[in-house]
């Protein structure tokens, strides 16, 4: 039987995993409707759960972070020199507003949610101080994408909002780490600025080559899943720490756009780009489904549903997550493709980026944790094996993981960038999820009880 057919059928769990549709009331008697998943013998992904945790911890604390410390972090001037090869050589010492915001988030999260080490906070603080040197003077402009090692802009203000939202995400987490709530307010100000820019009908980031792999007509004012994605993620993190009616309203707006407007019932898939008024376009972008973003966005909607304790929202996003995984899955070589350029013609970008695989691991583990669905166990097990078979560079005598490759994930000796956001985020989030599952003795969470 094909693996995808197996996932579709949701047949009985194998011996090492048993998902039981039973529940217990407070008095201990079975209660209808409550689902309790048991991971028998402490196994997940065909391995002892503690072994999976050991893998994740090694990859975060023994592989990724030491390399960052030695080769990527600019301990003198602050920030991250991500244009670094696998031997630790800085190909350039230039920095990026995108990568500064992402790095601030990673090291602030390590401090807040793992261990309050002074060195984590110091790395985040120096990057904060560095990126503030190039803050736009014009309130309607975004940070320049490229910045010199010393903090001089090397490019004009960005034509998209991604970098600024990553900076805002970093500032929001740094506010908690530093205890300086002014950074939370600054994060909110940046978020509001970016929403204002995005809402302009002539907003025009350079998207054609990114999505279609070729020059394509400009799409002024397009609504973009990747933008709702970064908005909803920041909203969830802000709201977990402090209620705010305006941010709650923005989160509602994001969810509505993602699930009710970008969702295309003809395909049962989420279009990456639609018109400014949220109607479906009639141009070459009408057939575009950027499956990597869809999978990433849907686990973020699920996480927001956890925050809200909204089971219906979680289930809807989980069902769509499964659908996108099945469509994006490479039945020949495994893993998922990130970009369906044309649905009806079945034209795909055939590269296999690490981040898309890791979004599947985050999302499927979220579903295991909160719903206990057998199909999510199957997806997590298959993807976990695939990723560890193909991406870690240890078998080649090198640190870190491959972050971008061809369809077969062919090893290449040279690399030009260290991926310092999606990879550690995946490791951190899944360490936390696995620890929660372990501490509940394998039972589904009571978030939706």
N, C-alpha and C positions, 0 to 999 in steps of 0.2 A: 504493500500500500504506500502511495506517495505520502511524504510527511505532511503536506498541506491538507491532503484528504483526511489524514489522521487528526489534525487539529480541527478541521471542520466537523468531524464526526463526534468529537468529545467522548470517545469511548473510555472504558474503565481505565483507571490509573494503573501503571505498572507496579510491581511489588514494592519498589522502593519509595513510592509516593502514593498515599491514599487520601483522597479528598472525600470527606464524609458529609453528607447533607443532613446533619443532625445538629440540634442545638440544645442548650441547657438553660433552664430558667434560673433565677437566683436561688431557688430551693433545690436545684440540681436535677429536676425532672426535664425530660425533653420538651421543647417548645417549638411550635410550628413556625416556619419561616426564618428562623435564625440559623445561619450557616456557620459551621465550625470546621475549618480545614486543619487536618493533622498531617504534619510532615513526619512520617513514620521513621523511626530509627535516626532522626535528626538528619535526613538526607534531602538535598535539593540539587538540581542539575546533575543527578547521578553521582553526587559526591556528598560526604558529610558536610553539613552546613558550616561547621567550624573550619573545615578545609577551604571552603570557598572564602570565608572571612579571612583566613590566613593569606590566601592568594591576594585578595584585595588590599589588605594592610601592607603586604610586602610591596605591591606595585605602587602604592601611594607613598609610604614612608621610607622604603629602602631603595626604590628605583627612581621615582619621579622627583620627589623633593630634594634629595641630595644632588641630582643633576642640575636642577634649577639653582640651587644654592651655589654650586661651583661655577656654572657657566652662563646662566641666563640673567639672574638678578644682578642689577648694577648696585652693588653695596655702597659705592662711593657717591654717585649722583642720584640714585633712586631710579626705580622703574625696571623694565624688563626688555632685554635685548633678545627677542625671539627669533631673529634671523641668525640662527645658530645651527651648525651641522651636528651630526651624530657623534663626532669626536670632541664636541665642545668648543669648536672654533666659531667665534663671532664673525659671520660673513660680512655683516655691517653692524655698527653700533647704534644704528637708527632705531627709533621706537615708534609705537603706534598708539593712537588714542584708544582704538578698540582694545588693544592688548593691555594697556594700562588699567582701564576699567575692569577688565576681566581678571587681571592679576590681583588688583585690590580686593575684589570679591573673594577670590580663592584664599588669600592669606588671612583676610578678616574672618572668613568662615572657619578656617582651621583654628583660629584663636577662639572664636565664639562657641564652636560646636564640637571641637575635639580636645584641644589642650591650650590653655592660655599662656603660651610660651612668648616671652618677650621678643624673640627673633621673628615670630610671625607678625606680631604687631608692628615691629620696626620696618619690616619689608613693606607692609601695607602703608604705613605712615609716609615713608620716603616716596612711594609712588604717588600718593595723594598730593604731597608737596610738589612733586615734579609736574604732574599733569595740570595743577592749578596755574603754573607759569604760562600756559598757553590757552587759558580760558578765553573764549571769544569776548571781545568788547561789545559787539553788537548782540543784543538780546535775541535776535532772530536768526543768528548764525550757529552752526555746529562747529565743534572742535576740528582742527585740521587732522587729516588722517595720519600723515607722516610727520615725525618730530625728530630733531637731532638728539644725540646723546645728552647734549647740554641743555636741551629744552627749547630750541629754536624751531619754529614752524618750518617745515620743508615742503608744504603744500598749502593750497588755498583751503578755506573751510569746506568740509565734506558736503556732498550733495545728498547724503542720506543721514538718517538719525541714529543708525545703529551704534556708532561709537559713543554718542552722548548717553544713550540709554545704558550701555555697559558701564560707563562712568557713574551714572546715577545708581545703578545696582551696586557697584563697588562702594560708593559713598554711603548708601543705606546700611550696608553690612558693617562698614567701618565706623559708623556712628555708634553702633552697639559695642564694638570692640574697644573704641577709644573712650566711650562714655560722653562724647561730645555730640549732643543732639542737633547741633547746628548743621551737621552733615546730613542728617535725615531731612531737614528742611531744604537743604541745597539739592538733595536728590529729588525731592518733590518738585522744586522749581524747575529743574532740568526736565523732568517728566512732563510737566505742564507745557514747557516750551516746545518739546518735541511733538506733543499731541497737536499743538497749535500749528506747527510746521506741516505735519502730516495732513491736517484738515484743509490746507490750502488746495484749491482745485488745480493749481498749476505745479504742485509738488512733483518733481521729476528726477528721481534717482536713476542711475545708469543700470538698467536691469536686463536689457536684451541679451547680451552675451552670457550673463550669469545663468539665466534660466534656459535659453533656447540654444546655447552653444554657438551662436552666430549673431551677426548684427540683425536687429529687429527694430521695427518702428518704435519710436518713443510712445510712452503710455502715460501722459500727464494725469496726475491726480489718482493714479491707480491705488486701490486698496490692496494691501499686501499681507499675506498670512504671516510672513516673517516679522512684520511690524506689530501685528496684534500679539504675536508670540512673545516678543520682548516686553511689551506693555503688560500682558497678563502675568508674566513671571515676576516683574518688579512689583506689581500691585499685590500679589499674594504675599511676597516677603515683607512688604511694608505693613500690610494688614495683620499679619501674624503677630506683629509687635505692638501695634496701636491702631485702634479703630479710626476711620476717617471716611466720612460720608462721600466726599468727592472721589476718593480713590476707589471706594466700593462701587460707585456709579460707573467709573471707568472700567473696572473689572466686569461689571454687567454688560457694558457696551462691547467689550472684547469677546465675551462668550457668545453674545448674540451674533456678532459679525462672523465668528468662526463657525458656529454650528448651524446658523440659520441662513446665512447669506453666501459665504464661501462654499458651503456644502452644496454639491451639485447632484441632485437626485437622479439625473440621467446616468451618471457614473457610479453613484454611491461613494463619491470621493470628494475631497476638498480642493477646490481650485486655489492656486497660489495668488492669482491676480484677478480682480474684478473691477468694475467701474467705480468711480468715485461715489456715485449714489447707491452703491451696493447691488446694482443689477449686474447680470452676467454680460460679459463683453461679446462682441461679434468680430473679433480679430484673431490673430494667430495665438494669442494668449488664452483663448477660450478653452483650448485643449490641454493646457498646462496643469499638471499636478506635481508639485515638488514634494515627493513623498517623504523625504528626509525632514523637511519642515513640518509636514502634517503630523508625522509620528512624534516629533519633538513637542509640537504645540499641544497635541492631545494629552500627553502625560502631564503637561503643565495645567491643562484644564482639569484633569483628574486631581492634581494636587490642590488646586483651588477648591474643588468639590470636597476634598478632605477637610480643608480649613472651614468650609461652610457646613460640613456634615450633611451634604446633599447627595444622597445615594442615587437619585434619578439622574442627576447631572453626571456623576461618576460613571454610572452604567452606560449612559449614552456615549460618553467619550471613550470608554473602554471598548464598546462594540465597534466604534469607528476605528479605534487603534488596531483592533484585530483585522478589520477589513483592509486597512492600509498596509499592514504587515504582509498579509497574504498576497496582495497585488504586487508589492515591491520585492517580494522574496525571489531570489535567483534559484530556481529549481535545479539548475545544472551544477553550479559551483558553491551554492550556499550564500548566506548573508543577504543584505538588502541593497537595492539600488536607491539612490537619493532623488532621482529626477526623471519623471515621465513627461517628456517634452510634448508628446501628442498622444492623447488617449486613444482616439479612433484608429490612428496609424500604428500604435504600439511602438513608438520611438522613444528609446531610453538613453540617458547618459549611462555608460557602462562602467564608470569608475566605482571603486568601493572605498568610500571615505570612512575612517574609523568612527567619526562622530555619529553617523547615521546608525551604525551597529550599536553604539552605546546608548542611543536614545531608546532603542528597542529593549535593551537590558533594564534601563530605568523604568520604562513604562510597564513591562511585563511583571517586574517585581512589585511594583505598586499594586497591580491587579491581584497578584498572589496574596499580598499582605492584607488587602481590604475586601476582596471578594472570594479568594480561594479558588478561582476558576482553574479547572484542569488544563484548558487550552493555554492559559497563561504560563502554567508550569512547563508545558511542552515547548512553548516559544522560548522561554528563558533558558531551558536546558539546551535546546538546539543552538541558540545564539551564543550562549556562554561557551559551549564547546568550539563553535566556529571561530569566535574571536580569539580564544586562547590558542587555537591551532595556527592562526594566521598572523596576528598582529604584534605580539611581543617580540622584541628583537634579541632577547637573551640567547636564543638558539644560534644567532649569528655573532655572538660574542660582543653585543652592543647593548647599551642601556635604552630605556624608553620603548615606545611602540611605534609601528608604522602608523602614520596619520592619514595618508592618502596613497592610493595605489590603483592598479588596473583591476579588471574584473576578477582575475585569479589571485590578487594580492601578491604579485610578484615582488620579491625582495630587490631593492636597489640600494647600492652602497651609499649613495649620496642623498642627503636631504637638506633643505634650505630653511626649515622652520621647526621650532619646537611648539607643539600644540599644548597650551598650558591652561585650557579652560574646560572644554567638553570632557577631556580625559579625567582630570582630577575631580570634576563635578560628578561624573559617573561613579568613580571610586568612592567618593565621600558619601554620596546619597545611598549607594547600595550597601556600604558598610553599615550605615545607620539603620536602613530597612532590615537587613539581615539580623542585626543585633536586637531590634524590636521583635522580630519573628521568633528568634531564639528565646528571648526573655518571656514570651507568651507560650513557650513550649510548642510552637508551631501553629498556634491557633490564629484564625483570622481576627483582625482587630475589631474592637467594639465601636469604631467610629460611627458606623451606620446602624448600630443596634437600636 
